[in-house]
Amino acid sequence: METWEGKSFSITDPKGVSTVIYQIIRTPKELLKEYPKYALERLDSMDEIRGEMIRKTFYVDFPSVDQDELVILSFGKDRVVVNTAILEGNKVSISKKPMPLKFDSIYSENETEIKDFKYTPNLKRPICVIDPETTEEVKPVLYFDEKTNEVKGKCKLKPNKSYFAFEIRDKKED
């Protein structure tokens, strides 16, 4: 019999809303020169239908000893609500107000590629591109950039379609 030693918590999505949650992982100080300051790990979840609502249970496989920072993305028909949360012990504290966002838009009537994402050695990137209709990440194609001697990636985006992209930065890094 397998045992799981992580943590879990549940939220309820109303009809027409789909929530995904990412754990923010800080890079150890000694590796900051080579790697991004933060990595994002999407939490696995299991859905349970309850009438018009969907109860989602999220799993944190490797919780930290003290607290874990989370980003909560709730996708509706034409918008995304972003919240932050702290998982401390067995308690999840969610921010009372959604986070203000700084963003750029990309629009094309032709199929296009977004290039040059930086990757960490475990292929987790500090930026995520999400299809808001399916809430699935747009999977990149990896390539080796011989000029910079780095593994990078590119994502193919469909024309006339919206995408949600985000990364975690410190405020002073704007």
Beta strands, then each sheet from edge to edge (+ up, - down):
strand 1: 7-13
strand 2: 18-26
strand 3: 38-42
strand 4: 44-50
strand 5: 53-60
strand 6: 67-75
strand 7: 80-88
strand 8: 91-94
strand 9: 112-118
strand 10: 127-131
strand 11: 136-137
strand 12: 141-145
strand 13: 150-157
strand 14: 164-167
sheet 1: 1+ 5- 4+
sheet 2: 3+ 2- 6+ 7- 8+
sheet 3: 9+ 13- 12+
sheet 4: 11+ 10- 14+
end
